[in-house]
Amino acid sequence: MDRVPSPESSARVPSTGPLKVLLLENIHPSAHEMLRAEGHALTSASGALKEDELVERLKDVHVLCIRSKTHVTERVLDAAPNLLALGAFCIGTNQVALKHANARGVPVFNAPFSNTRSVAELVIGEVIMLTRHLADRVREMHAGKWRKVSAGAHEVRGKSLGIVGYGHIGSQVGVLAEAMGMRVLFFDILTKLPMGNNRSVPTLEHVLEESDFVTLHVPSTPQTEGMIGATELARMRKGACLLNASRGTVVDIRALAEALRSGHLGGAAVDVFPEEPEGNTDSFATELRGLSNVVLTPHIGGSTEEAQAAIGREVATSLLKFAQTGATTGAVNFPQVELPLIRNTHRILNVHRNVPGVLRDINRIVSDLNANIHAQMLSTDPDIGYLIMDLDQDVSAQVSAGVASLATNIRTRMLY
């Protein structure tokens, strides 16, 4: 890994006391309340910030809190010497330059669990909407047309639901669908324990060919980009429906629109798109607009008050644990370290390049100062190591200074 200049050289980070926290994009008040209760200094903005604005605002910020619209680029991270941690109050973290944050010693925390139920309930609701053609009936009623028809409308009981990606959300969808009498099959690249009578199948093709409804719950990766295109749509049953509440890059929208126009697919529900407006006042265009039995929603899968409150609490809890103890459990880009507090010691946090001999050099500094280590925990990834060390109080400042002076140092901080 290339040497990244240590943020410590120009940082103004308090060892104890309040941190400066910037919260963007209307993060739920539950997070504000938790952070403020611990005495941290909060500033906020209702929307996302452009790169230049973010660079200017982050000069003195210790913790940045964002949602999905704020892009934290390498340039932004390089312009934030005091930044200790970043909280992404959402599931995805593809809006953050994670590898560069790792190189600069900045752990990134997200909320992988908190909106699971909200997304799962939306998917089940959309399955019912599609099988009853409710979007068309609603639109007709608003236009003053009364069309009481049963042709093409069905119960979901006895129908098959195929789930692509059987993680937190996919498995919850399976549980709810089975409770409604649906047959559930799923495909995941990892071996997953089926919930209830949900059935694992060996390939994506099995899901596409055997399902009346196919719902996607996969992350945004090079492997999932465009994974549902014309070939995959052609494999689906005639009259089947596709649902995507995962990532907009997963589905070829043009191919989906063509499969709907041709009548091969019976409907679709799409909550995420390859390109989305930056704000609620911007216009939106897609080839799916105006097509029969298509449910379009503006990326609201996790947009319930319950989910947003839970996300606020989940990420704020991770940030507070990091601020108070140095714990990185749950960080998406960082070695996982969590060490219980020990009374009457000082805690040193060190992020360093993962090369041979670092721990030897650190322990030599400790030994030369005749310091006593009460507890020490190190974890590494291919690029960096993260060390938490509890020491006698009388020499902790000297040890911290010695560790920070090592050539392998990225960031060293005496927490308390």
C-alpha positions as CSV (number, residue, x, y, z in Angstrom):
1,M,0.0,0.0,0.0
2,D,1.3,3.5,-0.8
3,R,2.3,5.6,2.1
4,V,-0.5,7.9,3.1
5,P,0.6,11.0,5.1
6,S,-0.5,10.6,8.7
7,P,-3.5,12.8,9.5
8,E,-2.0,13.2,13.0
9,S,0.6,15.7,11.8
10,S,-2.0,18.4,11.2
11,A,-5.0,17.0,13.1
12,R,-6.6,18.8,16.1
13,V,-8.4,15.9,17.7
14,P,-9.2,16.1,21.4
15,S,-8.1,13.1,23.4
16,T,-11.1,13.5,25.6
17,G,-14.2,15.7,25.6
18,P,-16.7,16.5,22.9
19,L,-16.2,15.8,19.2
20,K,-17.4,17.9,16.3
21,V,-20.1,16.0,14.4
22,L,-21.6,17.0,11.1
23,L,-24.9,15.4,10.2
24,L,-26.3,15.7,6.6
25,E,-29.4,14.6,4.7
26,N,-32.0,14.8,7.5
27,I,-30.7,12.0,9.6
28,H,-33.3,10.9,12.1
29,P,-33.5,12.8,15.4
30,S,-32.8,9.6,17.3
31,A,-29.2,9.9,16.2
32,H,-29.0,13.6,17.1
33,E,-30.4,12.8,20.6
34,M,-27.9,10.0,21.3
35,L,-24.9,12.0,20.1
36,R,-25.9,15.2,21.9
37,A,-26.6,13.3,25.1
38,E,-22.9,12.4,25.2
39,G,-21.9,16.0,25.0
40,H,-20.7,16.1,21.4
41,A,-21.0,19.3,19.3
42,L,-23.5,18.8,16.5
43,T,-24.1,20.8,13.3
44,S,-26.4,19.6,10.5
45,A,-27.6,20.3,7.0
46,S,-30.9,19.1,5.5
47,G,-29.5,17.9,2.2
48,A,-26.4,16.4,0.7
49,L,-23.4,18.5,0.0
50,K,-21.4,18.8,-3.2
51,E,-17.7,17.8,-3.1
52,D,-16.4,21.4,-2.8
53,E,-18.9,22.2,0.0
54,L,-18.0,19.0,1.8
55,V,-14.3,19.8,1.6
56,E,-14.9,23.2,3.1
57,R,-17.2,21.9,5.9
58,L,-15.0,19.0,7.0
59,K,-11.8,20.9,8.0
60,D,-12.6,20.8,11.7
61,V,-15.0,17.9,11.8
62,H,-14.2,14.7,13.7
63,V,-17.3,12.6,12.8
64,L,-19.3,12.8,9.5
65,C,-22.8,11.4,9.3
66,I,-24.4,10.9,5.9
67,R,-27.1,9.0,4.0
68,S,-27.0,7.7,0.4
69,K,-26.7,11.0,-1.5
70,T,-23.5,12.4,-0.1
71,H,-20.4,11.2,-1.9
72,V,-17.3,11.0,0.2
73,T,-14.5,10.9,-2.4
74,E,-10.7,10.5,-2.0
75,R,-10.4,14.3,-2.3
76,V,-12.9,14.9,0.5
77,L,-11.1,12.5,2.8
78,D,-7.7,14.0,2.0
79,A,-9.1,17.4,3.0
80,A,-10.4,16.2,6.4
81,P,-7.3,15.7,8.6
82,N,-9.4,15.6,11.8
83,L,-11.9,13.0,10.6
84,L,-12.0,10.1,12.9
85,A,-15.0,8.1,11.7
86,L,-17.8,8.2,9.2
87,G,-21.4,7.0,9.8
88,A,-23.5,6.0,6.8
89,F,-27.1,6.0,8.0
90,C,-28.2,3.5,5.4
91,I,-27.4,0.0,4.2
92,G,-25.1,0.8,1.2
93,T,-21.7,2.4,1.5
94,N,-20.8,2.6,-2.2
95,Q,-21.0,6.4,-1.9
96,V,-17.9,6.3,0.2
97,A,-14.3,5.8,-1.0
98,L,-13.9,2.9,1.5
99,K,-10.4,1.8,0.6
100,H,-9.1,5.4,0.9
101,A,-10.9,5.9,4.2
102,N,-9.2,2.7,5.3
103,A,-5.8,4.0,4.3
104,R,-6.4,7.2,6.2
105,G,-7.4,5.4,9.3
106,V,-11.1,6.3,9.1
107,P,-13.6,3.5,9.9
108,V,-17.0,3.6,8.2
109,F,-20.1,2.3,10.0
110,N,-23.5,1.6,8.4
111,A,-26.8,0.1,9.4
112,P,-27.1,-3.4,7.8
113,F,-30.1,-4.5,9.8
114,S,-32.4,-1.6,10.7
115,N,-34.6,-1.2,7.6
116,T,-34.9,-5.0,6.9
117,R,-38.5,-5.3,7.9
118,S,-39.6,-2.1,6.1
119,V,-38.1,-3.3,2.7
120,A,-39.5,-6.8,3.2
121,E,-43.0,-5.4,3.8
122,L,-42.8,-3.2,0.8
123,V,-41.9,-6.1,-1.4
124,I,-44.8,-8.2,-0.2
125,G,-47.2,-5.3,-0.7
126,E,-45.9,-4.9,-4.3
127,V,-46.3,-8.7,-5.0
128,I,-50.0,-8.3,-4.1
129,M,-50.3,-5.1,-6.1
130,L,-48.8,-6.8,-9.2
131,T,-50.9,-9.9,-9.0
132,R,-54.1,-7.8,-8.7
133,H,-53.0,-5.1,-11.1
134,L,-53.8,-2.5,-8.4
135,A,-51.6,0.2,-9.9
136,D,-53.6,0.2,-13.1
137,R,-56.9,0.1,-11.2
138,V,-55.9,3.0,-9.0
139,R,-54.7,5.1,-11.9
140,E,-58.0,4.4,-13.8
141,M,-60.1,5.5,-10.8
142,H,-58.2,8.7,-10.4
143,A,-58.9,9.3,-14.1
144,G,-62.6,8.8,-13.5
145,K,-62.8,5.3,-15.1
146,W,-64.6,2.4,-13.4
147,R,-63.2,-0.9,-14.5
148,K,-64.4,-3.7,-12.2
149,V,-62.6,-6.7,-13.7
150,S,-61.3,-10.1,-12.5
151,A,-59.4,-11.2,-15.6
152,G,-55.7,-11.5,-14.9
153,A,-56.1,-10.9,-11.1
154,H,-55.0,-13.7,-8.8
155,E,-54.4,-14.6,-5.2
156,V,-50.8,-14.9,-4.2
157,R,-51.5,-18.2,-2.2
158,G,-50.0,-21.1,-4.1
159,K,-47.8,-18.9,-6.3
160,S,-44.0,-19.2,-6.3
161,L,-41.7,-16.4,-5.2
162,G,-38.0,-16.5,-6.2
163,I,-35.5,-14.6,-4.1
164,V,-32.1,-13.6,-5.5
165,G,-29.9,-12.8,-2.6
166,Y,-30.9,-14.4,0.7
167,G,-29.4,-12.0,3.2
168,H,-31.2,-10.1,6.0
169,I,-33.9,-8.7,3.7
170,G,-34.3,-11.6,1.3
171,S,-34.8,-14.1,4.1
172,Q,-37.4,-11.8,5.8
173,V,-39.2,-11.6,2.5
174,G,-39.2,-15.4,2.4
175,V,-40.7,-15.7,5.9
176,L,-43.5,-13.2,5.1
177,A,-44.3,-14.8,1.7
178,E,-44.4,-18.3,3.2
179,A,-46.8,-17.1,5.8
180,M,-49.1,-16.0,3.0
181,G,-49.1,-19.5,1.4
182,M,-46.5,-18.8,-1.3
183,R,-43.9,-21.3,-2.3
184,V,-40.4,-19.8,-1.8
185,L,-37.1,-20.6,-3.5
186,F,-33.9,-18.6,-3.3
187,F,-30.4,-18.4,-4.8
188,D,-27.4,-16.9,-3.1
189,I,-23.7,-17.2,-3.9
190,L,-23.1,-18.1,-0.3
191,T,-24.5,-21.1,1.5
192,K,-27.5,-19.9,3.6
193,L,-29.7,-21.7,6.1
194,P,-33.3,-21.7,4.7
195,M,-36.0,-20.1,6.9
196,G,-39.1,-22.3,7.4
197,N,-39.8,-24.2,4.2
198,N,-37.9,-21.8,1.9
199,R,-35.9,-23.8,-0.6
200,S,-32.4,-23.2,-1.9
201,V,-31.7,-23.7,-5.6
202,P,-28.3,-24.0,-7.1
203,T,-28.4,-21.3,-9.8
204,L,-29.9,-18.0,-10.7
205,E,-31.4,-19.7,-13.8
206,H,-33.4,-22.0,-11.5
207,V,-35.0,-19.0,-9.8
208,L,-35.8,-17.3,-13.0
209,E,-37.4,-20.4,-14.6
210,E,-39.4,-21.6,-11.6
211,S,-40.9,-18.4,-10.2
212,D,-44.1,-16.4,-10.7
213,F,-42.4,-13.5,-9.0
214,V,-38.7,-12.8,-8.8
215,T,-37.4,-10.3,-6.2
216,L,-33.8,-9.0,-6.1
217,H,-31.9,-8.4,-2.9
218,V,-28.2,-8.2,-3.8
219,P,-25.5,-5.6,-3.1
220,S,-23.9,-3.3,-5.7
221,T,-20.8,-5.1,-6.9
222,P,-19.1,-5.7,-10.2
223,Q,-20.6,-9.1,-10.2
224,T,-24.2,-7.9,-9.8
225,E,-24.0,-5.0,-12.2
226,G,-26.4,-5.7,-15.1
227,M,-27.0,-9.3,-13.8
228,I,-30.6,-9.1,-15.0
229,G,-30.6,-8.3,-18.7
230,A,-32.4,-9.5,-21.8
231,T,-31.1,-13.0,-21.6
232,E,-32.2,-13.4,-17.9
233,L,-35.6,-11.8,-18.5
234,A,-36.2,-14.2,-21.4
235,R,-35.6,-17.1,-19.0
236,M,-38.4,-15.9,-16.7
237,R,-41.9,-17.5,-17.0
238,K,-44.3,-15.8,-19.4
239,G,-46.5,-13.5,-17.4
240,A,-44.1,-13.5,-14.4
241,C,-43.2,-10.3,-12.5
242,L,-39.8,-8.8,-11.5
243,L,-39.3,-6.8,-8.4
244,N,-36.1,-4.8,-7.6
245,A,-35.6,-3.0,-4.3
246,S,-31.8,-3.6,-4.2
247,R,-29.6,-1.5,-6.4
248,G,-30.4,0.3,-9.6
249,T,-27.4,-1.1,-11.5
250,V,-28.6,-4.7,-11.1
251,V,-31.3,-4.5,-13.8
252,D,-31.1,-3.4,-17.5
253,I,-34.0,-1.0,-17.5
254,R,-34.2,-0.9,-21.3
255,A,-34.4,-4.7,-21.5
256,L,-37.0,-4.8,-18.7
257,A,-39.2,-2.2,-20.5
258,E,-39.0,-4.3,-23.7
259,A,-39.9,-7.5,-21.9
260,L,-43.0,-5.7,-20.5
261,R,-44.0,-4.1,-23.8
262,S,-43.8,-7.5,-25.6
263,G,-46.0,-9.1,-23.0
264,H,-43.4,-11.7,-21.9
265,L,-43.4,-10.3,-18.4
266,G,-46.7,-9.5,-16.7
267,G,-45.5,-6.7,-14.5
268,A,-42.7,-5.1,-12.5
269,A,-42.1,-3.2,-9.3
270,V,-38.9,-1.0,-9.3
271,D,-37.8,1.1,-6.3
272,V,-34.2,1.8,-7.4
273,F,-32.8,3.1,-10.7
274,P,-29.4,3.5,-12.4
275,E,-29.7,7.2,-12.2
276,E,-31.8,8.9,-9.5
277,P,-32.6,12.6,-8.9
278,E,-30.5,14.3,-6.2
279,G,-33.5,15.8,-4.5
280,N,-37.3,15.8,-4.3
281,T,-37.7,18.9,-6.5
282,D,-35.8,17.3,-9.5
283,S,-37.6,15.6,-12.4
284,F,-37.4,11.9,-13.0
285,A,-37.5,9.9,-16.3
286,T,-37.4,6.2,-17.1
287,E,-38.5,4.0,-19.9
288,L,-40.8,2.2,-17.5
289,R,-43.1,5.2,-17.1
290,G,-46.6,4.6,-18.4
291,L,-46.3,0.8,-18.9
292,S,-49.1,-1.4,-17.8
293,N,-48.9,-3.1,-14.3
294,V,-45.6,-1.4,-13.3
295,V,-45.2,-0.1,-9.8
296,L,-42.6,2.7,-9.6
297,T,-41.5,4.1,-6.2
298,P,-38.8,6.7,-5.5
299,H,-36.2,4.6,-3.5
300,I,-38.4,4.3,-0.4
301,G,-37.8,0.7,0.5
302,G,-36.4,1.7,3.9
303,S,-38.2,5.0,4.2
304,T,-40.5,4.3,7.2
305,E,-40.4,6.3,10.4
306,E,-39.6,3.1,12.3
307,A,-36.7,2.2,10.0
308,Q,-35.2,5.6,10.1
309,A,-35.4,5.8,13.9
310,A,-33.7,2.4,14.1
311,I,-31.0,3.3,11.6
312,G,-30.3,6.5,13.6
313,R,-29.9,4.5,16.8
314,E,-27.8,1.7,15.2
315,V,-25.2,3.9,13.6
316,A,-25.1,6.4,16.4
317,T,-24.4,3.4,18.8
318,S,-21.5,2.3,16.7
319,L,-20.0,5.8,16.5
320,L,-20.4,6.3,20.2
321,K,-18.7,3.0,21.0
322,F,-15.8,4.0,18.7
323,A,-15.6,7.4,20.3
324,Q,-15.7,6.1,23.8
325,T,-13.6,2.9,23.6
326,G,-12.1,2.7,20.1
327,A,-14.3,-0.3,19.2
328,T,-14.6,-0.9,15.4
329,T,-17.0,-3.8,15.6
330,G,-19.4,-3.5,12.6
331,A,-17.1,-1.2,10.5
332,V,-17.3,-2.1,6.8
333,N,-13.7,-1.1,5.9
334,F,-11.7,-1.7,9.0
335,P,-10.2,-4.5,11.1
336,Q,-12.6,-5.5,13.9
337,V,-11.3,-4.7,17.4
338,E,-13.2,-4.3,20.6
339,L,-11.5,-4.4,24.0
340,P,-13.3,-4.0,27.4
341,L,-12.4,-0.9,29.5
342,I,-9.8,-1.3,32.2
343,R,-9.9,1.1,35.2
344,N,-6.9,3.3,36.0
345,T,-5.2,3.0,32.6
346,H,-4.8,5.1,29.5
347,R,-5.9,3.7,26.1
348,I,-3.9,4.3,23.0
349,L,-5.4,3.7,19.5
350,N,-3.0,3.1,16.6
351,V,-3.6,2.6,12.9
352,H,-0.6,1.6,11.0
353,R,0.5,0.1,7.6
354,N,0.3,-3.7,7.7
355,V,4.0,-4.5,7.2
356,P,6.2,-6.9,9.2
357,G,7.7,-5.7,12.5
358,V,5.2,-3.0,13.6
359,L,4.1,-4.7,16.8
360,R,7.8,-5.4,17.6
361,D,8.6,-1.7,17.2
362,I,5.6,-0.7,19.3
363,N,6.4,-3.1,22.1
364,R,10.1,-2.0,22.1
365,I,8.9,1.6,22.7
366,V,6.8,0.3,25.6
367,S,9.7,-1.8,27.0
368,D,12.2,1.1,26.8
369,L,9.9,3.3,28.8
370,N,9.4,0.5,31.3
371,A,5.6,0.7,30.8
372,N,3.2,-2.0,31.8
373,I,0.7,-3.2,29.2
374,H,-2.6,-4.1,30.9
375,A,-4.3,-5.2,27.7
376,Q,-3.5,-5.2,24.0
377,M,-5.4,-6.3,20.9
378,L,-4.4,-6.1,17.3
379,S,-6.3,-6.9,14.1
380,T,-5.2,-6.5,10.5
381,D,-6.5,-6.5,7.0
382,P,-4.3,-6.7,3.9
383,D,-3.4,-3.0,4.1
384,I,-3.6,-1.7,7.7
385,G,-3.4,-2.9,11.3
386,Y,-5.5,-1.5,14.1
387,L,-4.2,-1.7,17.7
388,I,-5.8,-0.9,21.0
389,M,-3.5,-0.8,24.0
390,D,-4.1,0.0,27.7
391,L,-1.1,1.2,29.6
392,D,0.0,2.6,32.9
393,Q,-1.0,6.3,33.1
394,D,2.4,7.7,34.0
395,V,4.0,6.9,30.7
396,S,1.1,6.8,28.3
397,A,1.8,10.2,26.7
398,Q,5.5,9.2,26.0
399,V,4.4,5.9,24.5
400,S,1.8,7.6,22.3
401,A,4.3,10.1,21.0
402,G,6.8,7.3,20.3
403,V,4.3,5.2,18.4
404,A,3.1,8.2,16.4
405,S,6.7,8.9,15.3
406,L,7.1,5.4,13.7
407,A,7.4,5.4,9.8
408,T,4.6,2.9,9.7
409,N,2.1,5.2,11.6
410,I,-1.1,6.3,9.9
411,R,-2.9,7.6,13.0
412,T,-2.2,7.4,16.7
413,R,-4.5,8.8,19.4
414,M,-4.6,8.6,23.1
415,L,-8.3,8.1,23.9
416,Y,-8.2,8.7,27.6
